[in-house]
Amino acid sequence: MNMKHKSNLFVILLFFPILLYVFLVGLKGIDFGKHWDEQKMIKSVEISVASGLLLPQHYKYPSVSYDIALLGIIPEAFSYILKSNSIEEIQENFQTKLKDIINQNDFKIRIRSIFLFLTLISYIWVFFLILIWRNNSIEALLGATLLISSWELHYHARWIAPDGLMMQFGILSMLLMYLAIKVKKYSFFVLRISAIVVGIACGSKYPGGIFLLPLIYTVYLVNSKTQQKHLKVYEYLIIILIFMVTFIVSTPGAIIEPISFIKDIVYEINHYKSGHGGYTVDSITHHSWLMFNYFTFAIFSKYGLLAFVLFVFVCFGIYDLILNEKRNIAIWFFMVPIFYLLYFANQKVMIVRNLLVLLPFLAILASRGISYCIIQLVQTKKIRILLSIGICVIILVNLAWLHRAAESISYRAVINHRVNIISYLAAHSNDKYFLSDMINEMVKSCINVGQINVTDVVEKADYVIFSSDEIKPRTKWIVNQHGTYKMVSGINVVNDDYYSTWAGDMRILAVNKDIAKRLGLID
């Protein structure tokens, strides 16, 4: 068995276990409590069941998320119909029965699980895109695993929210576009399938329409190879038409309720142009800098140093792509990242879930950069081996963190904040801590608290420990600053640096004195 066959066997053995592990870990942490937007989505399903009108009646997001949530009630609907003794019984109790089911926590958990699955299968699309493009199964598995081992992807994937869907359908469309470029006989057929997928990406979240840019460019690339010149204009028109029809099918309210549709889109445009509490950014430069910091220190890993190392490989991947790839393919690949970043840099709001769509592109670049370094840049065999081992360690650490974070969620009902605070103080004995009023109340009955590194003089403290419930109003929170908050006690449900305003379970956090002053915790 030669080396290539061994590599392919290695990939086959690991491919599905990695996806299964991440999915099962996601399920372990699926019951994480409250999310800002979910209740509105579930309420839309409840209203539809009660009224019989299968429209969300709000369009700040398009309707694919609503469509999926609505489909989640089908098992109960069929089960009730089959168990009913008569048509009259169905007509009398059907809506009431379904309404009761929709308001149960189990229904919400099911919909979250569907969203988790639909987001995580982007792993498959990234794998096959790299495999077909680069003809390297190890690099393909690496890129897909870098994507799926990202905690940023993982906790967003559990939400009943459109961002993971837009990312997944977006990268699937890129895979189909590349297939259209590579194959000859069925190029136009594959392009039309890709147009459907782009329509669904846009139907998931409006910015998903940006994938129409590489799609149109792909039509140009495919058309330039064909001898049938009369097909050129026709194919552009048919692709755009398929995209539009798909979007309208996914979001029929755009036609049925055009005034509400336009009103909500205008609201969101103005919202992102004006600001959103602590998520407001000052300028294009400020927004660009914050996005760069997020990509550099957070998007690949919970641990800033590991995220930074992987981002360095992204830079090598960009270098290799520009230097060694065909120009047309490089233009095609960079279209979405460049135009998407330019668009969002011009907005006054930075919420990092909007950036999730770029993670597959970064993972592809990182895996390419790692391959470039190992195969071309590094000449010494020992260094190649060490570099390979280092990358494997980073991935294993990331995968282990996913489990640790999910496990903290599974124990959310029995968290003992007082014990955790005392343990945290003991583990950080070299630092001095000032405790907020609420935290003092929690630990004052502990016999050994006076012996721990706690001071009641703010000036002597290095850090302040406080409860998330103490920050009122929510606009006081400092957001989008990497390394701002240290978790003392609570569930690891989101990245607190980027979602400090999280409305779920109470968290106990530690910050330095300067941050504490800005939060209004101390004078």
ZARO-38035 format. One record per residue (C-alpha): residue in three letters; x, y, z. Coordinates in steps of 0.25 Angstrom, whole numbers, padded with zeros to 4 digits, always signed. Layout:
ALAXYZ ...
This chain:
MET+0000+0000+0000 ASN+0006+0013-0004 MET+0006+0026+0004 LYS-0006+0032-0004 HIS-0014+0020-0001 LYS-0010+0020+0014 SER-0014+0035+0014 ASN-0028+0032+0008 LEU-0030+0021+0018 PHE-0027+0030+0029 VAL-0037+0040+0024 ILE-0048+0030+0022 LEU-0046+0025+0037 LEU-0047+0039+0043 PHE-0056+0046+0034 PHE-0070+0042+0040 PRO-0065+0040+0054 ILE-0061+0054+0055 LEU-0074+0059+0050 LEU-0082+0050+0059 TYR-0073+0054+0071 VAL-0076+0069+0069 PHE-0091+0067+0066 LEU-0092+0058+0079 VAL-0085+0069+0087 GLY-0094+0079+0081 LEU-0106+0071+0086 LYS-0100+0070+0100 GLY-0100+0085+0101 ILE-0113+0088+0093 ASP-0122+0091+0105 PHE-0114+0104+0109 GLY-0126+0113+0113 LYS-0131+0126+0107 HIS-0127+0132+0094 TRP-0131+0146+0090 ASP-0138+0143+0076 GLU-0143+0129+0078 GLN-0156+0132+0085 LYS-0160+0141+0074 MET-0158+0130+0064 ILE-0166+0120+0072 LYS-0177+0130+0074 SER-0178+0131+0059 VAL-0180+0116+0057 GLU-0190+0116+0068 ILE-0198+0128+0061 SER-0197+0120+0048 VAL-0203+0108+0054 ALA-0214+0116+0060 SER-0217+0124+0048 GLY-0214+0114+0037 LEU-0206+0125+0030 LEU-0192+0119+0027 LEU-0185+0132+0028 PRO-0176+0138+0039 GLN-0182+0152+0037 HIS-0168+0158+0040 TYR-0157+0160+0031 LYS-0145+0165+0038 TYR-0139+0152+0034 PRO-0144+0144+0022 SER-0152+0132+0024 VAL-0144+0119+0023 SER-0142+0119+0038 TYR-0157+0120+0040 ASP-0159+0109+0029 ILE-0150+0099+0037 ALA-0156+0102+0050 LEU-0170+0100+0044 LEU-0166+0087+0038 GLY-0161+0083+0052 ILE-0176+0081+0056 ILE-0179+0071+0045 PRO-0176+0058+0054 GLU-0186+0062+0064 ALA-0196+0067+0053 PHE-0196+0053+0046 SER-0196+0046+0059 TYR-0208+0053+0064 ILE-0216+0051+0051 LEU-0212+0036+0051 LYS-0217+0034+0065 SER-0230+0042+0064 ASN-0243+0034+0062 SER-0250+0044+0053 ILE-0249+0056+0044 GLU-0257+0064+0054 GLU-0248+0061+0065 ILE-0236+0066+0057 GLN-0243+0079+0053 GLU-0247+0081+0068 ASN-0234+0079+0075 PHE-0223+0079+0065 GLN-0219+0094+0066 THR-0220+0093+0082 LYS-0211+0080+0082 LEU-0201+0086+0073 LYS-0200+0099+0081 ASP-0198+0092+0094 ILE-0186+0084+0087 ILE-0180+0097+0081 ASN-0179+0103+0095 GLN-0172+0091+0101 ASN-0157+0092+0103 ASP-0155+0079+0095 PHE-0160+0085+0083 LYS-0150+0096+0084 ILE-0139+0086+0087 ARG-0143+0079+0074 ILE-0142+0091+0065 ARG-0129+0095+0071 SER-0124+0081+0068 ILE-0128+0082+0054 PHE-0121+0095+0052 LEU-0109+0089+0059 PHE-0109+0078+0049 LEU-0111+0087+0037 THR-0100+0096+0041 LEU-0090+0085+0044 ILE-0091+0078+0030 SER-0083+0090+0025 TYR-0072+0081+0029 ILE-0075+0071+0018 TRP-0076+0082+0007 VAL-0063+0088+0011 PHE-0056+0074+0011 PHE-0061+0072-0003 LEU-0058+0086-0008 ILE-0043+0084-0004 LEU-0043+0070-0008 ILE-0047+0073-0023 TRP-0040+0086-0023 ARG-0026+0081-0017 ASN-0027+0066-0019 ASN-0021+0064-0005 SER-0030+0056+0005 ILE-0022+0060+0017 GLU-0023+0075+0014 ALA-0038+0073+0011 LEU-0040+0066+0025 LEU-0031+0077+0032 GLY-0039+0089+0026 ALA-0052+0082+0029 THR-0047+0079+0044 LEU-0042+0093+0046 LEU-0056+0098+0042 ILE-0064+0088+0051 SER-0055+0089+0063 SER-0057+0104+0064 TRP-0064+0108+0077 GLU-0069+0120+0070 LEU-0076+0111+0060 HIS-0081+0101+0070 TYR-0088+0110+0080 HIS-0094+0118+0068 ALA-0099+0105+0062 ARG-0108+0102+0074 TRP-0116+0115+0072 ILE-0130+0115+0064 ALA-0123+0126+0056 PRO-0120+0128+0041 ASP-0105+0131+0042 GLY-0101+0116+0042 LEU-0111+0113+0031 MET-0106+0124+0022 MET-0092+0119+0024 GLN-0095+0105+0021 PHE-0103+0108+0008 GLY-0093+0118+0004 ILE-0081+0108+0004 LEU-0089+0097-0002 SER-0092+0107-0014 MET-0077+0109-0015 LEU-0075+0094-0016 LEU-0085+0093-0027 MET-0079+0105-0034 TYR-0065+0099-0034 LEU-0071+0086-0039 ALA-0078+0094-0051 ILE-0064+0099-0054 LYS-0057+0086-0054 VAL-0067+0077-0061 LYS-0071+0079-0075 LYS-0083+0071-0079 TYR-0092+0076-0068 SER-0087+0090-0065 PHE-0100+0097-0067 PHE-0108+0087-0059 VAL-0099+0088-0047 LEU-0099+0104-0048 ARG-0115+0103-0048 ILE-0114+0095-0035 SER-0104+0105-0030 ALA-0114+0116-0033 ILE-0124+0109-0024 VAL-0115+0107-0013 VAL-0111+0122-0014 GLY-0126+0126-0013 ILE-0127+0118-0001 ALA-0115+0124+0005 CYS-0121+0138+0003 GLY-0134+0132+0008 SER-0127+0129+0021 LYS-0121+0143+0023 TYR-0121+0154+0013 PRO-0106+0156+0012 GLY-0106+0142+0006 GLY-0109+0148-0007 ILE-0094+0152-0008 PHE-0092+0137-0013 LEU-0099+0142-0026 LEU-0086+0149-0029 PRO-0077+0137-0030 LEU-0088+0130-0037 ILE-0089+0140-0048 TYR-0074+0140-0049 THR-0075+0124-0050 VAL-0085+0126-0062 TYR-0075+0135-0069 LEU-0064+0124-0067 VAL-0072+0113-0072 ASN-0078+0121-0083 SER-0064+0125-0088 LYS-0061+0110-0090 THR-0073+0107-0098 GLN-0074+0108-0113 GLN-0089+0111-0112 LYS-0088+0126-0112 HIS-0104+0128-0113 LEU-0105+0122-0099 LYS-0097+0133-0092 VAL-0107+0143-0089 TYR-0118+0133-0087 GLU-0110+0126-0076 TYR-0108+0138-0068 LEU-0123+0141-0069 ILE-0127+0127-0065 ILE-0118+0127-0053 ILE-0123+0140-0048 LEU-0137+0135-0050 ILE-0135+0122-0043 PHE-0128+0130-0031 MET-0140+0140-0030 VAL-0151+0129-0031 THR-0144+0120-0020 PHE-0143+0132-0011 ILE-0158+0136-0013 VAL-0162+0121-0011 SER-0154+0121+0002 THR-0159+0135+0006 PRO-0173+0136+0000 GLY-0176+0148+0009 ALA-0167+0156-0001 ILE-0179+0155-0011 ILE-0191+0153-0002 GLU-0188+0164+0009 PRO-0179+0173+0001 ILE-0181+0185+0010 SER-0177+0178+0023 PHE-0165+0172+0015 ILE-0160+0185+0010 LYS-0163+0192+0024 ASP-0155+0181+0032 ILE-0143+0181+0022 VAL-0142+0197+0022 TYR-0143+0196+0038 GLU-0131+0186+0038 ILE-0123+0195+0028 ASN-0125+0207+0037 HIS-0122+0198+0049 TYR-0108+0194+0044 LYS-0106+0209+0039 SER-0109+0215+0053 GLY-0104+0205+0064 HIS-0108+0195+0074 GLY-0104+0198+0088 GLY-0090+0193+0092 TYR-0089+0186+0079 THR-0088+0200+0072 VAL-0075+0203+0065 ASP-0069+0217+0062 SER-0064+0216+0048 ILE-0060+0207+0036 THR-0046+0207+0042 HIS-0051+0203+0056 HIS-0060+0192+0051 SER-0049+0187+0042 TRP-0039+0186+0053 LEU-0049+0179+0062 MET-0052+0169+0051 PHE-0038+0166+0049 ASN-0036+0164+0064 TYR-0047+0154+0064 PHE-0042+0146+0052 THR-0028+0146+0059 PHE-0030+0143+0073 ALA-0044+0136+0074 ILE-0051+0130+0062 PHE-0042+0118+0061 SER-0041+0114+0076 LYS-0046+0118+0090 TYR-0031+0120+0093 GLY-0025+0132+0087 LEU-0011+0127+0085 LEU-0016+0115+0077 ALA-0026+0124+0069 PHE-0014+0133+0065 VAL-0005+0121+0061 LEU-0016+0116+0051 PHE-0018+0131+0046 VAL-0004+0131+0043 PHE-0006+0119+0034 VAL-0018+0127+0027 CYS-0008+0137+0023 PHE+0001+0126+0017 GLY-0011+0121+0010 ILE-0014+0134+0004 TYR+0000+0136-0001 ASP+0000+0122-0007 LEU-0014+0124-0014 ILE-0009+0138-0020 LEU+0004+0132-0024 ASN+0001+0119-0029 GLU-0014+0118-0033 LYS-0020+0121-0046 ARG-0024+0136-0046 ASN-0038+0133-0050 ILE-0040+0123-0038 ALA-0033+0132-0028 ILE-0043+0144-0032 TRP-0055+0134-0031 PHE-0051+0130-0017 PHE-0048+0144-0011 MET-0060+0150-0017 VAL-0069+0147-0005 PRO-0059+0150+0006 ILE-0055+0163+0000 PHE-0068+0169-0003 TYR-0075+0163+0010 LEU-0064+0170+0018 LEU-0065+0183+0011 TYR-0080+0183+0013 PHE-0080+0180+0028 ALA-0068+0189+0030 ASN-0077+0201+0026 GLN-0088+0197+0036 LYS-0089+0203+0050 VAL-0092+0190+0057 MET-0082+0178+0059 ILE-0089+0165+0064 VAL-0079+0154+0061 ARG-0090+0144+0057 ASN-0090+0152+0044 LEU-0076+0148+0041 LEU-0079+0133+0043 VAL-0081+0132+0028 LEU-0066+0134+0025 LEU-0061+0123+0034 PRO-0061+0112+0023 PHE-0053+0122+0015 LEU-0043+0124+0026 ALA-0042+0109+0029 ILE-0039+0106+0014 LEU-0028+0116+0014 ALA-0022+0111+0027 SER-0022+0097+0022 ARG-0015+0102+0010 GLY-0005+0110+0017 ILE-0002+0098+0026 SER+0000+0089+0014 TYR+0009+0100+0007 CYS+0018+0101+0020 ILE+0019+0086+0022 ILE+0021+0082+0007 GLN+0028+0094+0001 LEU+0033+0104+0011 VAL+0039+0094+0022 GLN+0051+0086+0017 THR+0055+0078+0029 LYS+0047+0065+0032 LYS+0048+0067+0047 ILE+0041+0081+0046 ARG+0031+0076+0037 ILE+0027+0065+0047 LEU+0027+0074+0059 LEU+0018+0084+0051 SER+0009+0073+0048 ILE+0008+0068+0062 GLY+0006+0083+0067 ILE-0006+0084+0057 CYS-0012+0071+0062 VAL-0010+0076+0077 ILE-0017+0089+0074 ILE-0029+0082+0067 LEU-0030+0072+0079 VAL-0030+0084+0089 ASN-0041+0090+0082 LEU-0049+0078+0081 ALA-0047+0075+0096 TRP-0052+0089+0099 LEU-0065+0087+0091 HIS-0067+0075+0101 ARG-0064+0083+0113 ALA-0073+0095+0109 ALA-0084+0086+0106 GLU-0082+0078+0119 SER-0083+0091+0127 ILE-0097+0094+0120 SER-0102+0080+0124 TYR-0099+0083+0138 ARG-0106+0097+0138 ALA-0117+0093+0148 VAL-0107+0089+0159 ILE-0096+0099+0158 ASN-0091+0104+0171 HIS-0086+0118+0169 ARG-0081+0120+0183 VAL-0072+0107+0182 ASN-0067+0111+0168 ILE-0064+0125+0173 ILE-0055+0120+0185 SER-0049+0110+0176 TYR-0045+0121+0165 LEU-0039+0130+0176 ALA-0031+0118+0181 ALA-0026+0115+0167 HIS-0022+0130+0165 SER-0015+0132+0178 ASN-0005+0142+0172 ASP-0015+0152+0169 LYS-0024+0161+0178 TYR-0039+0162+0176 PHE-0049+0171+0180 LEU-0063+0165+0181 SER-0076+0172+0177 ASP-0088+0173+0186 MET-0095+0161+0180 ILE-0082+0153+0181 ASN-0079+0157+0195 GLU-0093+0152+0199 MET-0091+0139+0192 VAL-0078+0136+0199 LYS-0079+0143+0213 SER-0083+0130+0220 CYS-0070+0123+0216 ILE-0061+0121+0227 ASN-0048+0122+0219 VAL-0052+0134+0211 GLY-0043+0144+0220 GLN-0031+0135+0217 ILE-0033+0136+0202 ASN-0027+0147+0193 VAL-0039+0156+0195 THR-0038+0171+0198 ASP-0049+0181+0201 VAL-0040+0192+0197 VAL-0042+0194+0182 GLU-0028+0201+0180 LYS-0021+0188+0185 ALA-0029+0179+0176 ASP-0024+0174+0162 TYR-0038+0169+0158 VAL-0052+0171+0161 ILE-0062+0159+0162 PHE-0076+0161+0159 SER-0089+0155+0154 SER-0095+0157+0140 ASP-0108+0161+0147 GLU-0102+0173+0153 ILE-0099+0181+0140 LYS-0112+0189+0137 PRO-0115+0194+0127 ARG-0109+0184+0117 THR-0103+0196+0109 LYS-0093+0197+0119 TRP-0086+0184+0115 ILE-0073+0185+0108 VAL-0074+0177+0095 ASN-0065+0172+0084 GLN-0052+0173+0092 HIS-0044+0160+0092 GLY-0039+0156+0106 THR-0048+0165+0114 TYR-0055+0155+0123 LYS-0051+0143+0131 MET-0061+0132+0134 VAL-0061+0129+0149 SER-0074+0121+0150 GLY-0085+0118+0140 ILE-0088+0111+0127 ASN-0079+0113+0115 VAL-0090+0116+0105 VAL-0084+0127+0097 ASN-0072+0135+0096 ASP-0074+0146+0107 ASP-0064+0155+0100 TYR-0074+0156+0088 TYR-0087+0153+0095 SER-0085+0160+0109 THR-0100+0164+0108 TRP-0105+0150+0107 ALA-0118+0149+0114 GLY-0117+0134+0118 ASP-0113+0128+0132 MET-0105+0137+0142 ARG-0090+0137+0140 ILE-0079+0140+0150 LEU-0068+0148+0143 ALA-0055+0155+0146 VAL-0050+0167+0140 ASN-0038+0177+0142 LYS-0041+0190+0150 ASP-0041+0199+0138 ILE-0052+0190+0131 ALA-0059+0190+0145 LYS-0060+0205+0145 ARG-0065+0206+0131 LEU-0076+0195+0135 GLY-0080+0204+0147 LEU-0076+0193+0157 ILE-0066+0202+0164 ASP-0063+0217+0165 
